[in-house]
Amino acid sequence: MSSNKIPISVCYATSDSQRVIELDAAADEPPLAVIQRSGILEQFPELKADELVFGVYGKKWQEGSRLFEHDRIEIYRPLQLSPTEARRLRAQRAKDKAAAEAD
């Protein structure tokens, strides 16, 4: 590995599988270019380069940021429910359970 290359991981997970691809990248290489070069888009045809939402270690990528050695680029799937809706459903289930136990 040359001194201007850094090790990077590209990760994506579905409900039944997970891929982690290790490769070297230039520190100034855009993450989308690293993702495309990783081959992960071919492994998951549902991923479209122009629609990707990604980040590094759980933080959404901010334009102007740069990659660092051992960064993990994570490709995010769309949420099935908004966090507000998920909380509302959990609260309703807890309320229903408490009502059932009171009977």
N, C-alpha and C positions, 0 to 999 in steps of 0.2 A: 504494500500500500504506500502510495506516495504521500509526502507530507501535507499536500493540500486536499487530501481525501479524508473523510471522516466516516465511521461506521454509523449506519442508520437502520432502523427497523420500520417497515410499513405493515400495519395491522388492520385486519377487517374481520368482523365476526357476524355470523347470522345466528338464528336461534339454534341451529344444529351443527355449525362448523366454525372453525376459527383458522385464520391464516396469519402467519407472521413471516415476513420475508426480510432477510438481512441483506443489505447491500452497502456499498460505499458511495458517498456523494460528496460533491464539492460543498463547502460551507455556504457558498453564495448561490447554490442551485435552488431554484424554487421548489417547494414541496410537491406541487402538482407535477412537475417534471420527474421528480423522484418516484412518485406514485405511478406515473405512466411507464417509466423505465422498469419498475419492479415486476411488471407483468400481471399484477393483481386484477387489473380491469378485464383482462382476457379470462381469468379464472372465475370472475363473477360478472357475467354479461349484463346483469341488471344495473351495474354501476355505470354511470355516464360521466365522463370527465368534466363536462361543463355544468353538472349538477351536484358535484361532490361537496360535502361539508366535512371538513377535517380539522384536526388539531394536533397538538403535541402534549402528551401526558394529561389528557382530560381538559385542556384549555383550548378553546377554539382559536384557530390560526388567525393572527392579526397581520394584515398586509404590512410589509416593512420589517417584520421579524426575520430572524435568520435561524438556520439550523445549527445545532451544536452536537458534538461527539456523543454518540449513544442515544440521541433523541429517538422517540418512538412516534412516528406519524400514524395517527389513528383516523380511520375513515368512519364517520358516524352515519348510522342509519336514521331515517326519519322516526320521530316518536310515534308510537301507536296512540297514545293519549297525551294530552297536555298535562303538566304537573298539577295544575289546578283541578282538572277533571279527575285525575288519579286520586288526589286527596279527598275530593268530594265522594267518590265511590268507596274509598276506605272508611270514611266517616259514616256513610250510609250502611255499610256492612256491619260496622261496630254497633250502630244504633239498632239494626235488625237483630243482631245476635243478643244484645242486652235485653231487647223486648221479648225474644224467644225464651231466654233464661228466666225472665220474670214470670212467665206463664206457668 
